[in-house]
């Protein structure tokens, strides 16, 4: 069994991004600029946003954190998004989820210009992904295919089973795995909460991608010997032995599943670090598209 070390690969990606940023600057061009909108102060969101801003600094990006109270009116947020769409200094921006209940996710996603949608959530970007056209790939799915690619995992003709059909992970990663690209060209099965006899599907998977948010729900009896397993899930499980009072866990029972796998991602240190690196890669690609 080989660990798909997202931490190591994301470090490589960040170094590559840093070199590209230095090159842009040495040519007299400006550094990529990413903005992050944070509404409210959900603790997990604060952590994610903090590490996005820190990683920007590390690779030489300019970053702007825009904070709003959770009471902000939807119309005011949409107005601010429109301003960011029209800000020539800004190469991309994201709105950290979850948003407060009174704000429509769909309205917010639709308001972001597809040209600055470095999270890859806008319907135009998702449509372009489906059609194998140049697009900002959603950061987590982009991170997953980059991880598979860097480990040279064969995908052509393989059966990939994805559990989860969310618009940010399950659905786009399924599109990336099925399309005529590298990695890609898999036969893809998408499972979800209404799938009957989940195990009968997962047992056929050469590559199993799990993104359900159901902590440690995939057990060894659901996985084929030699499968590649990508665990996207990340949740906090109470653990009195930890200083923080919790440990991080994935959607897969790692200890019993890992011995059956050819490759598997750990949690943490698998898909998570790849997501931030992919977001920065998108922002850089956006800049390159503009300057070339
Ligand atoms: P979501 O809740 O939007 O979607 C979950 C999907 O799983 C749904 O499509 C649902 O149909 C399916 N599902 C739920 N229970 C199921 C079951 N018992 N059997 C089969 N399918 C089932 O979640 P999401 O946003 O896609 O995130 C999934 C997980 O990935 C969460 O743990 C989230 O925290 C994590 N995540 C991690 C990263 C990262 O960077 N590591 C990024 C995004 C999400």
Boltz pocket constraint, residues with backbone or C-beta under 6 A from the ligand:
constraints:
  - pocket:
      binder: B
      contacts: [[A, 140], [A, 163], [A, 164], [A, 165], [A, 166], [A, 167], [A, 168], [A, 169], [A, 170], [A, 191], [A, 192], [A, 193], [A, 194], [A, 195], [A, 198], [A, 210], [A, 211], [A, 212], [A, 213], [A, 214], [A, 231], [A, 232], [A, 233], [A, 234], [A, 235], [A, 271], [A, 272], [A, 273], [A, 275]]
      max_distance: 6.0
